[in-house]
Amino acid sequence: MELRDGSGRVLARLEVDETANGQRLKITSELTGEHRFADALMLEALTWVPGEVLAGPDAAAKEQEQ
């Protein structure tokens, strides 16, 4: 799967990796070529984090201004 920005440029590629003990997600940056892996527990943990934390400090500051 490819993740694109608003202009259609590919920013990241996602694929299932099975080279380790079980499945994990491989996330590759198209900008740098670097990649990271996320297992099921790491991905589930993202669902526990409040949305405003994942959005970053800029989004939280904009929300407080309103």
All heavy atoms as a GROMACS GRO file, in nm:
protein
  503
    1MET      N    1   0.084  -0.117   0.000
    1MET     CA    2   0.000   0.000   0.000
    1MET      C    3   0.089   0.123   0.000
    1MET      O    4   0.194   0.125   0.063
    1MET     CB    5  -0.089  -0.001   0.124
    1MET     CG    6  -0.164   0.129   0.145
    1MET     SD    7  -0.252   0.139   0.301
    1MET     CE    8  -0.403   0.062   0.256
    2GLU      N    9   0.046   0.225  -0.071
    2GLU     CA   10   0.120   0.352  -0.075
    2GLU      C   11   0.037   0.460  -0.008
    2GLU      O   12  -0.085   0.465  -0.025
    2GLU     CB   13   0.145   0.393  -0.220
    2GLU     CG   14   0.233   0.297  -0.296
    2GLU     CD   15   0.249   0.334  -0.442
    2GLU    OE1   16   0.167   0.412  -0.494
    2GLU    OE2   17   0.344   0.285  -0.502
    3LEU      N   18   0.102   0.544   0.069
    3LEU     CA   19   0.038   0.661   0.130
    3LEU      C   20   0.085   0.784   0.055
    3LEU      O   21   0.205   0.807   0.040
    3LEU     CB   22   0.072   0.672   0.278
    3LEU     CG   23   0.026   0.556   0.365
    3LEU    CD1   24   0.073   0.576   0.508
    3LEU    CD2   25  -0.124   0.542   0.361
    4ARG      N   26  -0.010   0.864   0.007
    4ARG     CA   27   0.021   0.980  -0.076
    4ARG      C   28  -0.025   1.110  -0.009
    4ARG      O   29  -0.117   1.109   0.071
    4ARG     CB   30  -0.049   0.967  -0.212
    4ARG     CG   31  -0.004   0.845  -0.289
    4ARG     CD   32  -0.085   0.826  -0.416
    4ARG     NE   33  -0.044   0.708  -0.487
    4ARG     CZ   34   0.052   0.706  -0.579
    4ARG    NH1   35   0.113   0.817  -0.612
    4ARG    NH2   36   0.085   0.594  -0.638
    5ASP      N   37   0.039   1.219  -0.046
    5ASP     CA   38  -0.005   1.349   0.002
    5ASP      C   39  -0.114   1.402  -0.090
    5ASP      O   40  -0.158   1.334  -0.183
    5ASP     CB   41   0.112   1.447   0.014
    5ASP     CG   42   0.178   1.481  -0.118
    5ASP    OD1   43   0.125   1.442  -0.225
    5ASP    OD2   44   0.282   1.547  -0.116
    6GLY      N   45  -0.159   1.523  -0.066
    6GLY     CA   46  -0.268   1.581  -0.143
    6GLY      C   47  -0.240   1.597  -0.291
    6GLY      O   48  -0.331   1.597  -0.374
    7SER      N   49  -0.113   1.607  -0.328
    7SER     CA   50  -0.078   1.623  -0.469
    7SER      C   51  -0.054   1.489  -0.539
    7SER      O   52  -0.024   1.486  -0.657
    7SER     CB   53   0.046   1.712  -0.483
    7SER     OG   54   0.158   1.647  -0.428
    8GLY      N   55  -0.068   1.379  -0.465
    8GLY     CA   56  -0.050   1.248  -0.524
    8GLY      C   57   0.090   1.190  -0.512
    8GLY      O   58   0.115   1.078  -0.557
    9ARG      N   59   0.180   1.263  -0.450
    9ARG     CA   60   0.318   1.214  -0.434
    9ARG      C   61   0.323   1.106  -0.325
    9ARG      O   62   0.266   1.122  -0.218
    9ARG     CB   63   0.408   1.331  -0.394
    9ARG     CG   64   0.553   1.293  -0.377
    9ARG     CD   65   0.637   1.412  -0.342
    9ARG     NE   66   0.591   1.469  -0.215
    9ARG     CZ   67   0.659   1.554  -0.143
    9ARG    NH1   68   0.775   1.598  -0.186
    9ARG    NH2   69   0.612   1.601  -0.030
   10VAL      N   70   0.390   0.995  -0.353
   10VAL     CA   71   0.402   0.887  -0.256
   10VAL      C   72   0.497   0.931  -0.145
   10VAL      O   73   0.610   0.972  -0.170
   10VAL     CB   74   0.454   0.757  -0.322
   10VAL    CG1   75   0.476   0.649  -0.218
   10VAL    CG2   76   0.359   0.710  -0.429
   11LEU      N   77   0.450   0.922  -0.020
   11LEU     CA   78   0.533   0.957   0.096
   11LEU      C   79   0.587   0.834   0.167
   11LEU      O   80   0.698   0.836   0.218
   11LEU     CB   81   0.453   1.042   0.194
   11LEU     CG   82   0.406   1.177   0.142
   11LEU    CD1   83   0.326   1.249   0.249
   11LEU    CD2   84   0.523   1.261   0.097
   12ALA      N   85   0.505   0.728   0.173
   12ALA     CA   86   0.547   0.608   0.244
   12ALA      C   87   0.484   0.485   0.181
   12ALA      O   88   0.378   0.493   0.119
   12ALA     CB   89   0.506   0.617   0.390
   13ARG      N   90   0.552   0.374   0.197
   13ARG     CA   91   0.500   0.245   0.152
   13ARG      C   92   0.482   0.156   0.274
   13ARG      O   93   0.566   0.154   0.364
   13ARG     CB   94   0.596   0.179   0.054
   13ARG     CG   95   0.611   0.255  -0.074
   13ARG     CD   96   0.693   0.176  -0.177
   13ARG     NE   97   0.725   0.258  -0.290
   13ARG     CZ   98   0.643   0.281  -0.392
   13ARG    NH1   99   0.525   0.228  -0.393
   13ARG    NH2  100   0.682   0.359  -0.491
   14LEU      N  101   0.370   0.083   0.276
   14LEU     CA  102   0.340  -0.009   0.384
   14LEU      C  103   0.332  -0.149   0.327
   14LEU      O  104   0.271  -0.171   0.222
   14LEU     CB  105   0.206   0.025   0.450
   14LEU     CG  106   0.188   0.168   0.500
   14LEU    CD1  107   0.046   0.188   0.550
   14LEU    CD2  108   0.288   0.200   0.608
   15GLU      N  109   0.394  -0.245   0.396
   15GLU     CA  110   0.384  -0.384   0.353
   15GLU      C  111   0.396  -0.476   0.473
   15GLU      O  112   0.456  -0.440   0.574
   15GLU     CB  113   0.490  -0.417   0.247
   15GLU     CG  114   0.632  -0.395   0.292
   15GLU     CD  115   0.733  -0.410   0.179
   15GLU    OE1  116   0.755  -0.524   0.133
   15GLU    OE2  117   0.788  -0.308   0.137
   16VAL      N  118   0.340  -0.593   0.460
   16VAL     CA  119   0.349  -0.694   0.566
   16VAL      C  120   0.482  -0.765   0.550
   16VAL      O  121   0.518  -0.809   0.440
   16VAL     CB  122   0.233  -0.795   0.558
   16VAL    CG1  123   0.250  -0.904   0.662
   16VAL    CG2  124   0.101  -0.722   0.578
   17ASP      N  125   0.556  -0.774   0.660
   17ASP     CA  126   0.685  -0.842   0.661
   17ASP      C  127   0.672  -0.969   0.744
   17ASP      O  128   0.619  -0.964   0.856
   17ASP     CB  129   0.791  -0.750   0.721
   17ASP     CG  130   0.926  -0.816   0.728
   17ASP    OD1  131   0.996  -0.820   0.624
   17ASP    OD2  132   0.962  -0.868   0.835
   18GLU      N  133   0.719  -1.080   0.692
   18GLU     CA  134   0.709  -1.207   0.764
   18GLU      C  135   0.846  -1.270   0.784
   18GLU      O  136   0.855  -1.391   0.806
   18GLU     CB  137   0.615  -1.301   0.689
   18GLU     CG  138   0.475  -1.245   0.682
   18GLU     CD  139   0.374  -1.341   0.621
   18GLU    OE1  140   0.402  -1.462   0.613
   18GLU    OE2  141   0.267  -1.293   0.582
   19THR      N  142   0.953  -1.190   0.780
   19THR     CA  143   1.088  -1.245   0.796
   19THR      C  144   1.125  -1.268   0.942
   19THR      O  145   1.223  -1.336   0.969
   19THR     CB  146   1.193  -1.153   0.731
   19THR    OG1  147   1.188  -1.025   0.795
   19THR    CG2  148   1.168  -1.137   0.582
   20ALA      N  149   1.048  -1.213   1.035
   20ALA     CA  150   1.077  -1.232   1.177
   20ALA      C  151   0.982  -1.339   1.232
   20ALA      O  152   0.924  -1.416   1.157
   20ALA     CB  153   1.058  -1.100   1.251
   21ASN      N  154   0.964  -1.342   1.361
   21ASN     CA  155   0.873  -1.437   1.426
   21ASN      C  156   0.731  -1.384   1.418
   21ASN      O  157   0.683  -1.319   1.510
   21ASN     CB  158   0.912  -1.460   1.572
   21ASN     CG  159   1.047  -1.526   1.585
   21ASN    OD1  160   1.088  -1.598   1.495
   21ASN    ND2  161   1.116  -1.500   1.694
   22GLY      N  162   0.662  -1.408   1.310
   22GLY     CA  163   0.527  -1.359   1.293
   22GLY      C  164   0.524  -1.237   1.203
   22GLY      O  165   0.627  -1.188   1.156
   23GLN      N  166   0.404  -1.189   1.180
   23GLN     CA  167   0.386  -1.075   1.091
   23GLN      C  168   0.414  -0.943   1.163
   23GLN      O  169   0.390  -0.930   1.282
   23GLN     CB  170   0.244  -1.070   1.038
   23GLN     CG  171   0.210  -1.185   0.947
   23GLN     CD  172   0.068  -1.174   0.896
   23GLN    OE1  173  -0.020  -1.122   0.963
   23GLN    NE2  174   0.046  -1.224   0.776
   24ARG      N  175   0.463  -0.848   1.087
   24ARG     CA  176   0.481  -0.712   1.135
   24ARG      C  177   0.467  -0.619   1.016
   24ARG      O  178   0.475  -0.662   0.900
   24ARG     CB  179   0.615  -0.694   1.205
   24ARG     CG  180   0.733  -0.728   1.117
   24ARG     CD  181   0.863  -0.732   1.194
   24ARG     NE  182   0.973  -0.762   1.104
   24ARG     CZ  183   1.099  -0.747   1.134
   24ARG    NH1  184   1.134  -0.700   1.251
   24ARG    NH2  185   1.193  -0.778   1.048
   25LEU      N  186   0.444  -0.492   1.043
   25LEU     CA  187   0.427  -0.393   0.938
   25LEU      C  188   0.561  -0.328   0.910
   25LEU      O  189   0.630  -0.283   1.001
   25LEU     CB  190   0.326  -0.287   0.982
   25LEU     CG  191   0.293  -0.178   0.883
   25LEU    CD1  192   0.224  -0.235   0.760
   25LEU    CD2  193   0.206  -0.072   0.948
   26LYS      N  194   0.597  -0.322   0.783
   26LYS     CA  195   0.719  -0.251   0.742
   26LYS      C  196   0.676  -0.120   0.681
   26LYS      O  197   0.597  -0.116   0.586
   26LYS     CB  198   0.797  -0.333   0.640
   26LYS     CG  199   0.926  -0.265   0.594
   26LYS     CD  200   1.000  -0.352   0.494
   26LYS     CE  201   1.127  -0.284   0.446
   26LYS     NZ  202   1.196  -0.367   0.345
   27ILE      N  203   0.726  -0.010   0.735
   27ILE     CA  204   0.694   0.125   0.688
   27ILE      C  205   0.821   0.184   0.628
   27ILE      O  206   0.922   0.198   0.698
   27ILE     CB  207   0.644   0.213   0.805
   27ILE    CG1  208   0.528   0.144   0.876
   27ILE    CG2  209   0.607   0.352   0.755
   27ILE    CD1  210   0.496   0.203   1.012
   28THR      N  211   0.816   0.216   0.499
   28THR     CA  212   0.933   0.268   0.430
   28THR      C  213   0.905   0.410   0.382
   28THR      O  214   0.806   0.436   0.316
   28THR     CB  215   0.969   0.180   0.309
   28THR    OG1  216   0.987   0.045   0.353
   28THR    CG2  217   1.096   0.228   0.241
   29SER      N  218   0.994   0.503   0.417
   29SER     CA  219   0.984   0.641   0.371
   29SER      C  220   1.032   0.650   0.228
   29SER      O  221   1.144   0.608   0.196
   29SER     CB  222   1.068   0.732   0.459
   29SER     OG  223   1.080   0.860   0.400
   30GLU      N  224   0.951   0.706   0.141
   30GLU     CA  225   0.993   0.730   0.004
   30GLU      C  226   1.090   0.847  -0.004
   30GLU      O  227   1.168   0.857  -0.098
   30GLU     CB  228   0.872   0.758  -0.085
   30GLU     CG  229   0.795   0.635  -0.122
   30GLU     CD  230   0.877   0.538  -0.207
   30GLU    OE1  231   0.924   0.578  -0.315
   30GLU    OE2  232   0.893   0.423  -0.164
   31LEU      N  233   1.088   0.935   0.095
   31LEU     CA  234   1.176   1.052   0.094
   31LEU      C  235   1.319   1.016   0.131
   31LEU      O  236   1.414   1.068   0.073
   31LEU     CB  237   1.122   1.159   0.189
   31LEU     CG  238   0.979   1.208   0.160
   31LEU    CD1  239   0.933   1.303   0.269
   31LEU    CD2  240   0.972   1.273   0.024
   32THR      N  241   1.334   0.927   0.231
   32THR     CA  242   1.469   0.894   0.279
   32THR      C  243   1.512   0.751   0.248
   32THR      O  244   1.630   0.720   0.255
   32THR     CB  245   1.477   0.913   0.432
   32THR    OG1  246   1.391   0.817   0.495
   32THR    CG2  247   1.439   1.054   0.472
   33GLY      N  248   1.416   0.664   0.220
   33GLY     CA  249   1.448   0.523   0.197
   33GLY      C  250   1.462   0.443   0.324
   33GLY      O  251   1.480   0.321   0.321
   34GLU      N  252   1.455   0.509   0.438
   34GLU     CA  253   1.466   0.438   0.566
   34GLU      C  254   1.337   0.365   0.596
   34GLU      O  255   1.231   0.402   0.549
   34GLU     CB  256   1.499   0.537   0.678
   34GLU     CG  257   1.636   0.598   0.663
   34GLU     CD  258   1.675   0.679   0.785
   34GLU    OE1  259   1.634   0.644   0.897
   34GLU    OE2  260   1.747   0.778   0.767
   35HIS      N  261   1.347   0.259   0.678
   35HIS     CA  262   1.228   0.185   0.714
   35HIS      C  263   1.228   0.148   0.862
   35HIS      O  264   1.333   0.146   0.927
   35HIS     CB  265   1.213   0.058   0.628
   35HIS     CG  266   1.326  -0.039   0.646
   35HIS    ND1  267   1.438  -0.036   0.567
   35HIS    CD2  268   1.343  -0.142   0.732
   35HIS    CE1  269   1.519  -0.133   0.604
   35HIS    NE2  270   1.465  -0.198   0.704
   36ARG      N  271   1.109   0.126   0.913
   36ARG     CA  272   1.088   0.083   1.051
   36ARG      C  273   0.985  -0.028   1.050
   36ARG      O  274   0.904  -0.040   0.958
   36ARG     CB  275   1.035   0.198   1.138
   36ARG     CG  276   1.127   0.316   1.150
   36ARG     CD  277   1.250   0.279   1.236
   36ARG     NE  278   1.339   0.391   1.251
   36ARG     CZ  279   1.448   0.411   1.176
   36ARG    NH1  280   1.480   0.326   1.081
   36ARG    NH2  281   1.524   0.514   1.195
   37PHE      N  282   0.986  -0.108   1.155
   37PHE     CA  283   0.892  -0.218   1.168
   37PHE      C  284   0.802  -0.193   1.288
   37PHE      O  285   0.847  -0.137   1.389
   37PHE     CB  286   0.965  -0.351   1.188
   37PHE     CG  287   1.047  -0.391   1.070
   37PHE    CD1  288   1.183  -0.365   1.065
   37PHE    CD2  289   0.988  -0.454   0.962
   37PHE    CE1  290   1.260  -0.403   0.956
   37PHE    CE2  291   1.063  -0.493   0.851
   37PHE     CZ  292   1.199  -0.466   0.848
   38ALA      N  293   0.677  -0.234   1.278
   38ALA     CA  294   0.582  -0.223   1.390
   38ALA      C  295   0.509  -0.356   1.403
   38ALA      O  296   0.450  -0.405   1.306
   38ALA     CB  297   0.483  -0.110   1.365
   39ASP      N  298   0.516  -0.416   1.522
   39ASP     CA  299   0.443  -0.541   1.543
   39ASP      C  300   0.300  -0.510   1.588
   39ASP      O  301   0.263  -0.394   1.604
   39ASP     CB  302   0.516  -0.631   1.642
   39ASP     CG  303   0.525  -0.574   1.783
   39ASP    OD1  304   0.452  -0.478   1.815
   39ASP    OD2  305   0.604  -0.627   1.862
   40ALA      N  306   0.220  -0.613   1.604
   40ALA     CA  307   0.079  -0.595   1.636
   40ALA      C  308   0.059  -0.519   1.768
   40ALA      O  309  -0.030  -0.434   1.777
   40ALA     CB  310   0.010  -0.731   1.644
   41LEU      N  311   0.141  -0.545   1.868
   41LEU     CA  312   0.126  -0.476   1.997
   41LEU      C  313   0.156  -0.326   1.982
   41LEU      O  314   0.085  -0.242   2.038
   41LEU     CB  315   0.217  -0.537   2.103
   41LEU     CG  316   0.205  -0.479   2.243
   41LEU    CD1  317   0.061  -0.491   2.295
   41LEU    CD2  318   0.300  -0.547   2.338
   42MET      N  319   0.257  -0.291   1.905
   42MET     CA  320   0.288  -0.149   1.883
   42MET      C  321   0.173  -0.079   1.812
   42MET      O  322   0.136   0.034   1.847
   42MET     CB  323   0.416  -0.135   1.801
   42MET     CG  324   0.541  -0.179   1.872
   42MET     SD  325   0.684  -0.182   1.764
   42MET     CE  326   0.713  -0.009   1.740
   43LEU      N  327   0.115  -0.145   1.712
   43LEU     CA  328   0.004  -0.085   1.639
   43LEU      C  329  -0.120  -0.072   1.727
   43LEU      O  330  -0.190   0.030   1.723
   43LEU     CB  331  -0.028  -0.167   1.514
   43LEU     CG  332   0.084  -0.167   1.409
   43LEU    CD1  333   0.054  -0.269   1.302
   43LEU    CD2  334   0.102  -0.029   1.351
   44GLU      N  335  -0.146  -0.173   1.811
   44GLU     CA  336  -0.260  -0.165   1.902
   44GLU      C  337  -0.241  -0.050   2.001
   44GLU      O  338  -0.335   0.022   2.034
   44GLU     CB  339  -0.280  -0.295   1.977
   44GLU     CG  340  -0.400  -0.291   2.069
   44GLU     CD  341  -0.415  -0.413   2.155
   44GLU    OE1  342  -0.330  -0.503   2.152
   44GLU    OE2  343  -0.514  -0.417   2.229
   45ALA      N  344  -0.118  -0.031   2.048
   45ALA     CA  345  -0.090   0.076   2.143
   45ALA      C  346  -0.125   0.213   2.086
   45ALA      O  347  -0.165   0.303   2.159
   45ALA     CB  348   0.056   0.072   2.186
   46LEU      N  349  -0.113   0.229   1.955
   46LEU     CA  350  -0.150   0.357   1.893
   46LEU      C  351  -0.298   0.388   1.913
   46LEU      O  352  -0.336   0.505   1.918
   46LEU     CB  353  -0.117   0.355   1.743
   46LEU     CG  354   0.031   0.357   1.708
   46LEU    CD1  355   0.048   0.341   1.557
   46LEU    CD2  356   0.097   0.485   1.757
   47THR      N  357  -0.380   0.286   1.925
   47THR     CA  358  -0.524   0.310   1.945
   47THR      C  359  -0.553   0.359   2.086
   47THR      O  360  -0.660   0.413   2.111
   47THR     CB  361  -0.608   0.184   1.917
   47THR    OG1  362  -0.578   0.084   2.016
   47THR    CG2  363  -0.580   0.131   1.778
   48TRP      N  364  -0.459   0.342   2.178
   48TRP     CA  365  -0.478   0.386   2.316
   48TRP      C  366  -0.441   0.533   2.334
   48TRP      O  367  -0.480   0.597   2.432
   48TRP     CB  368  -0.393   0.305   2.413
   48TRP     CG  369  -0.411   0.157   2.405
   48TRP    CD1  370  -0.519   0.088   2.358
   48TRP    CD2  371  -0.316   0.059   2.445
   48TRP    NE1  372  -0.496  -0.046   2.366
   48TRP    CE2  373  -0.372  -0.068   2.420
   48TRP    CE3  374  -0.188   0.065   2.500
   48TRP    CZ2  375  -0.307  -0.187   2.448
   48TRP    CZ3  376  -0.124  -0.054   2.528
   48TRP    CH2  377  -0.182  -0.178   2.503
   49VAL      N  378  -0.362   0.586   2.242
   49VAL     CA  379  -0.312   0.723   2.254
   49VAL      C  380  -0.419   0.821   2.206
   49VAL      O  381  -0.476   0.803   2.098
   49VAL     CB  382  -0.183   0.740   2.169
   49VAL    CG1  383  -0.131   0.882   2.178
   49VAL    CG2  384  -0.078   0.640   2.211
   50PRO      N  385  -0.448   0.924   2.285
   50PRO     CA  386  -0.546   1.024   2.242
   50PRO      C  387  -0.506   1.088   2.108
   50PRO      O  388  -0.388   1.112   2.082
   50PRO     CB  389  -0.544   1.128   2.353
   50PRO     CG  390  -0.487   1.057   2.472
   50PRO     CD  391  -0.392   0.955   2.416
   51GLY      N  392  -0.604   1.114   2.024
   51GLY     CA  393  -0.580   1.169   1.892
   51GLY      C  394  -0.499   1.297   1.892
   51GLY      O  395  -0.414   1.319   1.806
   52GLU      N  396  -0.524   1.384   1.989
   52GLU     CA  397  -0.451   1.511   1.993
   52GLU      C  398  -0.303   1.492   2.020
   52GLU      O  399  -0.220   1.573   1.980
   52GLU     CB  400  -0.514   1.609   2.092
   52GLU     CG  401  -0.523   1.561   2.233
   52GLU     CD  402  -0.651   1.484   2.265
   52GLU    OE1  403  -0.730   1.456   2.175
   52GLU    OE2  404  -0.669   1.449   2.384
   53VAL      N  405  -0.266   1.384   2.087
   53VAL     CA  406  -0.125   1.356   2.112
   53VAL      C  407  -0.058   1.312   1.982
   53VAL      O  408   0.052   1.356   1.949
   53VAL     CB  409  -0.108   1.247   2.221
   53VAL    CG1  410   0.037   1.204   2.234
   53VAL    CG2  411  -0.162   1.298   2.354
   54LEU      N  412  -0.125   1.225   1.906
   54LEU     CA  413  -0.069   1.178   1.779
   54LEU      C  414  -0.061   1.289   1.675
   54LEU      O  415   0.026   1.289   1.591
   54LEU     CB  416  -0.153   1.063   1.723
   54LEU     CG  417  -0.141   0.932   1.798
   54LEU    CD1  418  -0.236   0.829   1.738
   54LEU    CD2  419   0.001   0.880   1.797
   55ALA      N  420  -0.153   1.386   1.683
   55ALA     CA  421  -0.155   1.495   1.587
   55ALA      C  422  -0.035   1.588   1.604
   55ALA      O  423   0.003   1.658   1.512
   55ALA     CB  424  -0.285   1.574   1.599
   56GLY      N  425   0.024   1.590   1.721
   56GLY     CA  426   0.142   1.672   1.744
   56GLY      C  427   0.110   1.805   1.808
   56GLY      O  428  -0.005   1.844   1.822
   57PRO      N  429   0.213   1.878   1.848
   57PRO     CA  430   0.194   2.004   1.921
   57PRO      C  431   0.128   2.113   1.838
   57PRO      O  432   0.056   2.196   1.891
   57PRO     CB  433   0.336   2.044   1.961
   57PRO     CG  434   0.426   1.968   1.871
   57PRO     CD  435   0.352   1.843   1.832
   58ASP      N  436   0.150   2.116   1.708
   58ASP     CA  437   0.089   2.221   1.624
   58ASP      C  438  -0.063   2.210   1.624
   58ASP      O  439  -0.133   2.309   1.635
   58ASP     CB  440   0.142   2.214   1.482
   58ASP     CG  441   0.288   2.253   1.472
   58ASP    OD1  442   0.338   2.321   1.563
   58ASP    OD2  443   0.353   2.214   1.374
   59ALA      N  444  -0.114   2.087   1.613
   59ALA     CA  445  -0.259   2.067   1.611
   59ALA      C  446  -0.320   2.104   1.746
   59ALA      O  447  -0.427   2.165   1.752
   59ALA     CB  448  -0.292   1.923   1.576
   60ALA      N  449  -0.253   2.071   1.856
   60ALA     CA  450  -0.303   2.103   1.988
   60ALA      C  451  -0.306   2.255   2.009
   60ALA      O  452  -0.401   2.309   2.065
   60ALA     CB  453  -0.216   2.037   2.096
   61ALA      N  454  -0.205   2.326   1.962
   61ALA     CA  455  -0.200   2.472   1.977
   61ALA      C  456  -0.312   2.538   1.896
   61ALA      O  457  -0.376   2.631   1.944
   61ALA     CB  458  -0.063   2.524   1.931
   62LYS      N  459  -0.338   2.490   1.776
   62LYS     CA  460  -0.444   2.545   1.693
   62LYS      C  461  -0.581   2.524   1.759
   62LYS      O  462  -0.666   2.610   1.755
   62LYS     CB  463  -0.442   2.482   1.554
   62LYS     CG  464  -0.328   2.527   1.469
   62LYS     CD  465  -0.329   2.458   1.335
   62LYS     CE  466  -0.206   2.494   1.255
   62LYS     NZ  467  -0.198   2.421   1.128
   63GLU      N  468  -0.599   2.407   1.820
   63GLU     CA  469  -0.726   2.375   1.885
   63GLU      C  470  -0.749   2.467   2.005
   63GLU      O  471  -0.859   2.512   2.030
   63GLU     CB  472  -0.728   2.229   1.928
   63GLU     CG  473  -0.864   2.179   1.970
   63GLU     CD  474  -0.865   2.030   1.994
   63GLU    OE1  475  -0.834   1.956   1.900
   63GLU    OE2  476  -0.896   1.991   2.108
   64GLN      N  477  -0.643   2.500   2.080
   64GLN     CA  478  -0.656   2.588   2.196
   64GLN      C  479  -0.686   2.729   2.154
   64GLN      O  480  -0.752   2.804   2.227
   64GLN     CB  481  -0.526   2.583   2.279
   64GLN     CG  482  -0.509   2.455   2.355
   64GLN     CD  483  -0.379   2.452   2.433
   64GLN    OE1  484  -0.298   2.543   2.424
   64GLN    NE2  485  -0.360   2.348   2.512
   65GLU      N  486  -0.642   2.771   2.037
   65GLU     CA  487  -0.667   2.907   1.988
   65GLU      C  488  -0.814   2.930   1.957
   65GLU      O  489  -0.862   3.041   1.961
   65GLU     CB  490  -0.583   2.935   1.864
   65GLU     CG  491  -0.435   2.946   1.891
   65GLU     CD  492  -0.353   2.958   1.763
   65GLU    OE1  493  -0.413   2.962   1.654
   65GLU    OE2  494  -0.230   2.964   1.772
   66GLN      N  495  -0.885   2.824   1.923
   66GLN     CA  496  -1.026   2.838   1.881
   66GLN      C  497  -1.115   2.857   1.995
   66GLN      O  498  -1.138   2.852   2.092
   66GLN     CB  499  -1.070   2.717   1.802
   66GLN     CG  500  -0.994   2.706   1.673
   66GLN     CD  501  -1.031   2.579   1.597
   66GLN    OE1  502  -1.106   2.495   1.644
   66GLN    NE2  503  -0.978   2.565   1.478
   0.00000   0.00000   0.00000
